[in-house]
Amino acid sequence: MTTDQTTLAKLVLKSQSDRRLKRGHLWIFSNEVDVEKTPLKNFTAGEQVLVCNHQGKEIAIATLNPGSLICGRVVNRDVSHPLNKSLLVHRIKQALALRQACFSEPYYRLVYGDSDLLPGLVVDRFGDYLVVQMATAGMEAQKDAIVEALQKCLKPEAILLRNDHSARSLEGLDSYVEAIGDVPEAVELVENGVRFMAPIADGQKTGWFYDHRENRAMLQRLSPGKRVLDVFSYVGGWGVQAAAAGASEVVCVDASEQALAWVGENAHLNGVDERMTGLHGKAIQVLKGLIEQGEQFDIVVLDPPAFIKRKKDQKSGEAAYRHINELAIRLLARDGILVSASCSMHLDKTALVEIVRGAARHLDRHAQIIYQGGQGADHPVHPAIPETDYLKAVFARVYLP
């Protein structure tokens, strides 16, 4: 879709509703729109608009979805340049420059939505292959331009559109997967010197989670000679790296048999399969079973899915985090290390530390925080959008004082 700035309709905000945008935020909520001057029902999903303050001054270009709570997402503050292939190429080149400055190999999140000024777009790079997710109507409307811009900037072998994630339903978008070029079932990547195959066609989200790169590097430093339990292991991002760093034994736990099969593939790829085993089952039940068997581990890694997806899940989600952290601590050997992670945007860093503290004290143990990590440089934080700063990892030594 091409867009001419002169044809853009205007969206007028209520008085003072441009203050957040002035601070750098990119979102416009539906209750901030002056619907008497510019009724939302007059716009279509994915349309680009000229955003005006209450006095009529043009302040930005945004993509619009009148049926969404976040009805507008700013794509440019230069109102003479709407979102099109040219702007996409510019933004992608800016994003690429950051990643190339931070990483020596082409395995990273290339585009991280709002933080790269492309709200609703995620692109993960696996060497010559790209996996793309579009979460907003505005980005979906630019699908062809996005593909062309990526091809121009990176000349990939193939691009996989994994537009089958739940966020699209909030925008009223269909779910689909589309391959552009010959896309394999799995692609290779290297993280912290360890090789992996990521199942991009059928795996979770884009097939891999680059965000914990730095935290997994910290785990490698602690792993030599240790017995490690990797809970919610997926394809072994944590566990295989621990084994590759010299862990004496690694046990991976996941509810997906297919994920554990990929753990085996990745262990074999790195020559550590003899020191790795998989346990299939739901995490809570598996952990309770290991406790009953009297198992002990030097390091327990908890990297669960988001227990708090919405604010209304806060109380129950925090209780779930506390429960699983208590189970993990009960499996720690003397002076063991707990790695407690959370990708729940609604759980802040201090809350996770408090959960670890409370879980340890409930079991009459003491916790020492030895490291706190977040997301890597390929998931940069937009300073005006706290939601982009979502990842937490607390490393704690837990012992009897």
Secondary structure, DSSP 8 states (H G I E B T S, - for coil): ----GGG-EEEEB-TTTTHHHHTT--EEEGGGB-TTTS-GGGS-TT-EEEEE-TT--EEEEEEE-TTSSEEEEEEESSTT--SSHHHHHHHHHHHHHHHHHH-SSSEEEEEEGGGGT-TTEEEEEETTEEEEEE-SHHHHTTHHHHHHHHHHHH--SEEEEEE-SGGGGGGT---EEEEES---S-EEEEETTEEEEE-TTTSSTTS--GGGHHHHHHHHHH-TT-EEEEES-TTTHHHHHHHHTT-SEEEEEES-HHHHHHHHHHHHHTT-GGGEEEEES-HHHHHHHHHHTT--EEEEEE----S-SSGGGHHHHHHHHHHHHHHHHHTEEEEEEEEEEE--TTS-HHHHHHHHHHHHHHTT-EEEEEEEE---TTS---TT-GGG---EEEEEEEE--
